[in-house]
Amino acid sequence: MTSQSEFGTIKKLVVKHARDAFQEPAAIAAQWQDLNYTAAPDFAQAIAEYDAFLELLRKTGCELHVLPKAHGVGMDSIYVRDAAVVCDRGVILCNMGKPQREGEPAAMEAALRASGCEILGTIQSPGRLEGGDVAWLDERTIAIGHGYRTNAEGIEQLRSFLGDSVEDFVIVPLPHWRGVSDVFHLMSILSPVDRDLAVVYSPLMPVPFRQLLISRGMQLVEVPDEEFESMGANVLALAPRRCVMIAGNPVTHARLEVAGATVYEYAGKEISVKGGGGPTCLTRPLWRQK
């Protein structure tokens, strides 16, 4: 078992139901514009979508840890990946780059401690780090996006927490793209699906990083321009070459299958597309089988 993987078979996973993150229609109405959602999610439909998403995850046989409703957090708490980074020694709590999400790591800490998880520490200000900017390329290689949500101080604190559990620490400069208020993480343009297979959106990928992936023997499944906005590049590996993605990205889906992957889809208009968070964002794997 390892926590230092993006593609091993998931055995333990953290999620938060849309019912507990969105809370009620009045809360959605009060928050969605400030959080930069593209539109207000429909509460009833979001619950239905999330129920179907959880059923898909349960069929894999993994153990689900469902975070409870919590004070001091809002709709974005549905995107549980961003509040923490995990390594084989335990959990590193983040310090969110989006100010409206600052209460999420503490809320997650309480739930993880109650379930017996080891907490190594927390990224402290002025450091900023979000889990969507952190991806394991293999057990000893980690890539970190340096952008508006994750800064240099946060990256250095993460390096200190990880210590000798990492050999290669790859810092990936992220583009301005749509600016400070937009949701843009490293995993907006990269989703490892196996040790030698990743879904990517190359137009926003730094050339040196793309070359690094290729030099490591990775086959790159390219997301077409028309499927970037619908988060075709955000793909959750359930196991090597078994993955789940948002419905509505047929070209990326087909290219994954040509590469030998089995692909499952879920309807994510309310829980993913409107808030800019795909299946990797909706989940925080704690343990994967090697």
C-alpha positions as CSV (number, residue, x, y, z in Angstrom):
1,M,0.0,0.0,0.0
2,T,1.1,3.5,-0.6
3,S,-0.2,7.1,-0.5
4,Q,2.4,8.2,-3.0
5,S,0.5,7.3,-6.1
6,E,-2.1,8.7,-8.5
7,F,-2.9,5.4,-10.3
8,G,-2.6,2.4,-7.9
9,T,-5.9,0.7,-7.0
10,I,-7.7,2.9,-4.6
11,K,-8.4,1.2,-1.2
12,K,-9.3,4.2,1.0
13,L,-10.8,7.5,-0.1
14,V,-12.2,10.7,1.4
15,V,-15.3,12.3,-0.1
16,K,-17.9,14.9,1.0
17,H,-21.4,14.6,-0.2
18,A,-23.0,17.5,-2.1
19,R,-25.8,17.6,0.4
20,D,-23.3,18.5,3.2
21,A,-21.1,20.8,1.1
22,F,-23.9,22.8,-0.6
23,Q,-26.2,22.5,2.5
24,E,-29.4,24.1,1.0
25,P,-30.6,26.2,-1.9
26,A,-30.3,29.4,0.1
27,A,-26.6,28.7,0.9
28,I,-25.9,28.1,-2.8
29,A,-27.6,31.4,-3.7
30,A,-25.5,33.3,-1.2
31,Q,-22.1,31.7,-2.3
32,W,-21.9,30.7,-5.9
33,Q,-21.0,34.0,-7.4
34,D,-18.4,34.9,-4.8
35,L,-16.8,31.4,-5.3
36,N,-16.7,32.1,-9.1
37,Y,-19.0,29.2,-10.1
38,T,-20.2,29.6,-13.7
39,A,-23.8,29.2,-12.5
40,A,-25.7,28.3,-9.3
41,P,-25.9,24.5,-8.9
42,D,-29.4,22.9,-8.7
43,F,-29.4,21.4,-5.2
44,A,-31.7,18.5,-5.9
45,Q,-29.9,17.6,-9.1
46,A,-26.5,17.9,-7.4
47,I,-27.5,15.4,-4.7
48,A,-28.7,13.0,-7.4
49,E,-25.4,13.4,-9.3
50,Y,-23.4,12.8,-6.2
51,D,-25.3,9.8,-5.2
52,A,-24.6,8.2,-8.6
53,F,-20.9,9.2,-8.3
54,L,-20.6,7.5,-4.9
55,E,-22.3,4.4,-6.2
56,L,-19.7,4.2,-9.0
57,L,-16.9,4.5,-6.3
58,R,-18.5,1.9,-4.1
59,K,-18.5,-0.6,-6.9
60,T,-14.7,-0.5,-6.9
61,G,-14.7,-1.9,-3.4
62,C,-12.7,1.0,-1.8
63,E,-13.4,2.2,1.7
64,L,-15.1,5.6,1.7
65,H,-14.6,8.1,4.5
66,V,-17.4,10.7,4.1
67,L,-16.6,14.1,5.7
68,P,-19.5,15.5,7.7
69,K,-21.2,18.9,7.4
70,A,-18.9,21.5,9.1
71,H,-19.0,25.1,10.3
72,G,-16.7,27.6,8.6
73,V,-16.6,26.0,5.2
74,G,-18.7,26.5,2.1
75,M,-19.7,24.9,-1.2
76,D,-16.1,24.4,-2.4
77,S,-15.6,21.9,0.5
78,I,-17.0,19.3,-1.9
79,Y,-13.6,19.4,-3.6
80,V,-11.8,17.5,-0.9
81,R,-8.5,16.9,-2.7
82,D,-7.4,20.5,-2.3
83,A,-7.4,20.6,1.5
84,A,-4.6,18.0,2.0
85,V,-1.7,16.2,0.5
86,V,-0.9,12.6,1.5
87,C,2.3,10.7,1.6
88,D,3.2,7.3,3.1
89,R,4.0,8.8,6.5
90,G,0.6,10.6,6.8
91,V,-1.4,13.7,5.9
92,I,-0.1,17.2,5.3
93,L,-2.9,19.8,5.7
94,C,-2.8,22.6,3.2
95,N,-3.2,26.4,3.5
96,M,-5.6,27.4,0.8
97,G,-4.7,29.9,-1.9
98,K,-8.4,30.8,-2.3
99,P,-9.3,32.8,0.8
100,Q,-13.0,31.6,0.9
101,R,-11.7,28.1,1.5
102,E,-9.4,28.8,4.5
103,G,-11.5,26.7,6.9
104,E,-11.4,23.5,4.9
105,P,-8.1,22.0,6.2
106,A,-9.1,22.3,9.8
107,A,-12.4,20.7,9.2
108,M,-10.8,17.9,7.3
109,E,-8.2,17.5,10.1
110,A,-10.9,16.8,12.7
111,A,-12.5,14.1,10.6
112,L,-9.1,12.5,9.6
113,R,-7.9,12.4,13.2
114,A,-11.2,10.8,14.3
115,S,-10.6,8.0,11.7
116,G,-7.1,7.4,12.9
117,C,-5.0,9.1,10.2
118,E,-1.6,10.5,11.1
119,I,-1.3,14.2,10.6
120,L,2.2,15.4,9.9
121,G,1.5,19.1,10.0
122,T,0.0,22.1,8.3
123,I,1.3,24.5,5.7
124,Q,1.7,27.8,7.5
125,S,1.3,31.4,6.2
126,P,2.8,33.0,4.2
127,G,2.9,29.6,2.5
128,R,0.0,28.6,0.3
129,L,-0.6,25.1,-1.1
130,E,-3.6,23.3,-2.5
131,G,-3.8,19.6,-3.2
132,G,-4.9,20.1,-6.8
133,D,-1.5,21.4,-7.5
134,V,0.3,18.2,-6.3
135,A,0.6,15.0,-8.3
136,W,2.7,11.9,-7.8
137,L,4.4,10.7,-11.0
138,D,5.7,7.6,-9.2
139,E,6.3,6.7,-5.5
140,R,9.5,8.8,-5.4
141,T,8.6,11.6,-7.8
142,I,6.2,14.4,-7.1
143,A,5.2,17.3,-9.3
144,I,3.9,20.6,-7.8
145,G,2.3,23.4,-9.7
146,H,3.5,26.9,-8.8
147,G,0.6,29.3,-9.5
148,Y,-2.0,31.5,-7.9
149,R,-3.1,28.8,-5.4
150,T,0.3,27.4,-4.5
151,N,3.3,29.7,-3.8
152,A,7.1,29.2,-3.4
153,E,6.9,29.2,0.4
154,G,4.2,26.6,0.4
155,I,6.2,24.4,-1.9
156,E,9.3,24.6,0.4
157,Q,7.2,23.7,3.4
158,L,5.9,20.7,1.6
159,R,9.4,19.7,0.6
160,S,10.4,19.8,4.3
161,F,7.5,17.6,5.3
162,L,8.2,15.0,2.7
163,G,11.9,14.8,3.5
164,D,13.7,11.8,2.1
165,S,10.4,10.1,1.0
166,V,10.9,11.9,-2.3
167,E,13.9,11.7,-4.7
168,D,12.6,14.0,-7.5
169,F,10.7,17.2,-6.6
170,V,9.4,18.7,-9.9
171,I,8.2,22.3,-9.7
172,V,5.9,23.2,-12.6
173,P,5.3,27.0,-13.3
174,L,1.6,27.5,-14.1
175,P,0.2,30.0,-16.6
176,H,-1.8,33.1,-15.7
177,W,-4.6,31.8,-17.9
178,R,-7.8,33.5,-16.7
179,G,-6.2,35.1,-13.6
180,V,-6.3,35.0,-9.8
181,S,-10.0,34.3,-9.4
182,D,-10.1,31.3,-11.8
183,V,-9.7,27.7,-10.6
184,F,-6.5,26.4,-12.3
185,H,-4.4,23.7,-10.7
186,L,-1.6,21.5,-12.1
187,M,-4.3,18.7,-12.3
188,S,-6.4,20.9,-14.5
189,I,-3.9,19.9,-17.3
190,L,-2.5,16.6,-16.0
191,S,-4.1,13.3,-14.8
192,P,-1.8,10.3,-14.5
193,V,-3.8,7.1,-15.3
194,D,-0.9,4.6,-15.1
195,R,2.8,4.7,-14.6
196,D,3.3,5.2,-18.3
197,L,0.0,6.9,-19.3
198,A,-1.4,10.4,-18.5
199,V,-4.2,12.6,-19.8
200,V,-2.9,16.1,-20.6
201,Y,-3.9,19.4,-22.1
202,S,-0.7,20.4,-23.8
203,P,-1.5,24.0,-24.9
204,L,-1.2,25.1,-21.2
205,M,1.6,22.8,-20.2
206,P,5.1,24.2,-19.8
207,V,7.4,22.7,-22.5
208,P,10.1,21.4,-20.0
209,F,7.5,19.6,-18.0
210,R,5.9,18.0,-21.0
211,Q,9.3,16.9,-22.2
212,L,10.0,15.4,-18.8
213,L,6.8,13.3,-19.0
214,I,7.8,12.0,-22.4
215,S,11.4,11.3,-21.3
216,R,9.9,9.2,-18.5
217,G,8.2,7.0,-21.1
218,M,4.7,8.4,-20.6
219,Q,2.2,8.1,-23.4
220,L,0.2,11.3,-23.4
221,V,-3.5,11.3,-24.2
222,E,-4.1,14.7,-25.6
223,V,-7.3,16.5,-24.7
224,P,-8.7,18.6,-27.6
225,D,-9.4,22.3,-27.2
226,E,-13.2,21.8,-27.2
227,E,-13.0,19.4,-24.2
228,F,-10.8,21.4,-21.9
229,E,-13.6,23.6,-20.6
230,S,-15.6,20.5,-19.8
231,M,-12.7,19.1,-17.8
232,G,-11.6,16.4,-20.2
233,A,-8.2,16.6,-18.6
234,N,-9.5,15.9,-15.1
235,V,-9.6,12.1,-14.9
236,L,-9.4,10.0,-11.7
237,A,-7.5,6.7,-11.9
238,L,-9.4,4.1,-9.9
239,A,-6.7,1.6,-10.7
240,P,-4.0,1.3,-13.4
241,R,-5.7,2.1,-16.7
242,R,-9.2,2.1,-15.0
243,C,-10.5,5.6,-14.7
244,V,-13.6,7.8,-14.3
245,M,-14.3,11.1,-16.1
246,I,-17.1,13.6,-16.5
247,A,-19.6,12.6,-19.3
248,G,-19.5,14.8,-22.3
249,N,-15.9,14.4,-23.4
250,P,-16.2,11.8,-26.2
251,V,-12.9,12.4,-27.9
252,T,-10.8,12.1,-24.7
253,H,-12.8,9.1,-23.7
254,A,-12.1,7.4,-27.1
255,R,-8.4,8.2,-27.0
256,L,-8.1,6.7,-23.5
257,E,-9.7,3.5,-24.7
258,V,-7.4,3.4,-27.7
259,A,-4.5,3.6,-25.1
260,G,-5.9,0.5,-23.4
261,A,-7.8,2.2,-20.5
262,T,-11.3,1.3,-19.2
263,V,-13.3,4.4,-18.8
264,Y,-16.4,5.1,-16.6
265,E,-18.4,8.3,-16.8
266,Y,-20.6,10.2,-14.4
267,A,-23.0,13.1,-14.9
268,G,-21.3,16.1,-13.3
269,K,-23.0,19.3,-14.6
270,E,-24.0,20.4,-11.1
271,I,-21.2,19.0,-8.9
272,S,-18.3,19.4,-11.3
273,V,-18.7,21.6,-14.3
274,K,-20.3,24.6,-12.6
275,G,-17.7,24.7,-9.8
276,G,-14.7,23.7,-12.0
277,G,-13.9,20.5,-10.1
278,G,-13.7,17.1,-11.7
279,P,-13.4,13.6,-10.2
280,T,-9.9,14.1,-8.9
281,C,-11.1,17.3,-7.1
282,L,-14.1,15.4,-5.6
283,T,-11.9,12.8,-4.0
284,R,-8.8,12.6,-1.8
285,P,-7.3,9.1,-2.0
286,L,-5.6,8.1,1.2
287,W,-4.3,4.6,0.3
288,R,-3.7,2.9,-3.0
289,Q,-2.5,-0.7,-3.7
290,K,0.9,-0.9,-5.5
